Amino acid sequence: MRTVFLPFSTPALGDEEINEVVDSLRSGWITTGPKVKRFEDAFKAYVGSPFAVPLSSATAGLHLTLQALKIKDGDEIITTPMTFASTVSMIILAGATPVLADIEQGTLNIDVAKVAEKITPRTKAVIPVHFAGQSCDMDPLFDIARQHGLTIIEDAAHAVGTEYKGRKIGSLDSISIFSFHPNKNITTGEGGMVCTSDESLAEEVSLLKFHGMSREAWKRFASSGTPNYDIMMPGYKYNMMDIQAAIGIHQLPRLDGFIERRREIAEQYNLAFADIPELALPGYAQYPQRHAWHLYTPLIRIEKLSIDRDHFMAELKARNIGSGLHYKAIHHHTWYRDNMPVSDAELPNASYASERILSLPLFPAMTDTDVGDVVAAVADLITTFRR
Ligand SMILES: *Cc1c(COP(=O)(O)O)cnc(C)c1O
């Protein structure tokens, strides 16, 4: 058994990231400034997006996007129950109603046919989540959106580097919101980015992110700028700092290598688990896409075991293997049960996955020995608790 605990994820930070942060600290300018601009430009170029707005988080991106789109009381937004809390929380806090559409069995991405069934005259937008880094089927979603005049907002928190039919997520004709939380494929400590081809939306999000102020503070204080500013609208304080962007500047060129290593690890898992009937392995989409392998999420067939998923995770931990839960379905959380109850019969695939899913360790610095340790622990556990 492993003697040192293996976390489910840990960021890959090197000397370049560290030195760039130190450079910020020594430069006298630590908040939004030239490094944020460099990161924004590099990110835009990488994903192929005309406009990008760097922010303090993806949650901030969701918040500002919904406000910029003038989402209001009574509006409905269709999204997936297999997501992080913030996707749905931001819809509710905007005053709108989240409408959960079930997921596909294999990819755990939102089922486009179910989205179509949920559309009403109040529907304003759809928020698909590219689950685990595998692209949703965007063409049929765009078709539905065009037919019904809906906006597509991609929750691309898992999808930095994901491609759909040869195009990067972030370059499609929509709004994509990325996260740079330390567990994500690249990190800035905390951080997010809204990418869009809509210039006026990008401008509005950009104003809302910093007090509704017409010019960036660092430009005002730079020698070329003037200290004057104007408030165009009431805004928030969701700007990214140079200290954060300093990390991102050096993470981005490493991203493709990170994804390649993630893919290798996922393939090792797939191979090792292929003959274990107690596990249902992650499914692949049938259309051309590049999976960014943010997560490796098998389902535990609890019917075949004498323990449930939470107990399975505890047993993994007892073997010094960390795991994550992405996700307990939204409608299974207390607030949603109490305030917006949805029956499991309405969301059968999400309800099924919610009780069985777990995320095994997956991060670029994992060694083949680490992967072998995870495989051995999972196999041992299944042999021990097989019915
Ligand atoms: C991480 C995550 C978010 C939130 O990202 P933050 O940058 O932490 O705000 C939103 N949606 C999904 C699907 C996520 O995984």
The ligand as an SDF file (V2000), in Angstrom:
LIG
                    3D

 15 15  0  0  0  0  0  0  0  0999 V2000
  -14.7820   25.2300  -11.0880 C   0  0  0  0  0  0  0  0  0  0  0  0
  -16.0980   25.3720  -11.7450 C   0  0  0  0  0  0  0  0  0  0  0  0
  -16.8230   26.5660  -11.7210 C   0  0  0  0  0  0  0  0  0  0  0  0
  -16.4090   27.7490  -10.8970 C   0  0  0  0  0  0  0  0  0  0  0  0
  -15.1510   28.2020  -11.1960 O   0  0  0  0  0  0  0  0  0  0  0  0
  -14.4510   29.2740  -10.2060 P   0  0  0  0  0  0  0  0  0  0  0  0
  -13.3250   29.8160  -11.0040 O   0  0  0  0  0  0  0  0  0  0  0  0
  -13.9970   28.4890   -9.0150 O   0  0  0  0  0  0  0  0  0  0  0  0
  -15.4670   30.2850   -9.8700 O   0  0  0  0  0  0  0  0  0  0  0  0
  -18.0050   26.6500  -12.4290 C   0  0  0  0  0  0  0  0  0  0  0  0
  -18.4740   25.5970  -13.1200 N   0  0  0  0  0  0  0  0  0  0  0  0
  -17.8220   24.4220  -13.1610 C   0  0  0  0  0  0  0  0  0  0  0  0
  -18.3830   23.3110  -13.9810 C   0  0  0  0  0  0  0  0  0  0  0  0
  -16.6270   24.2680  -12.4620 C   0  0  0  0  0  0  0  0  0  0  0  0
  -15.9860   23.0900  -12.4920 O   0  0  0  0  0  0  0  0  0  0  0  0
  1  2  1  0
  2  3  1  0
  2 14  2  0
  3  4  1  0
  3 10  2  0
  4  5  1  0
  5  6  1  0
  6  7  2  0
  6  8  1  0
  6  9  1  0
 10 11  1  0
 11 12  2  0
 12 13  1  0
 12 14  1  0
 14 15  1  0
M  END
$$$$
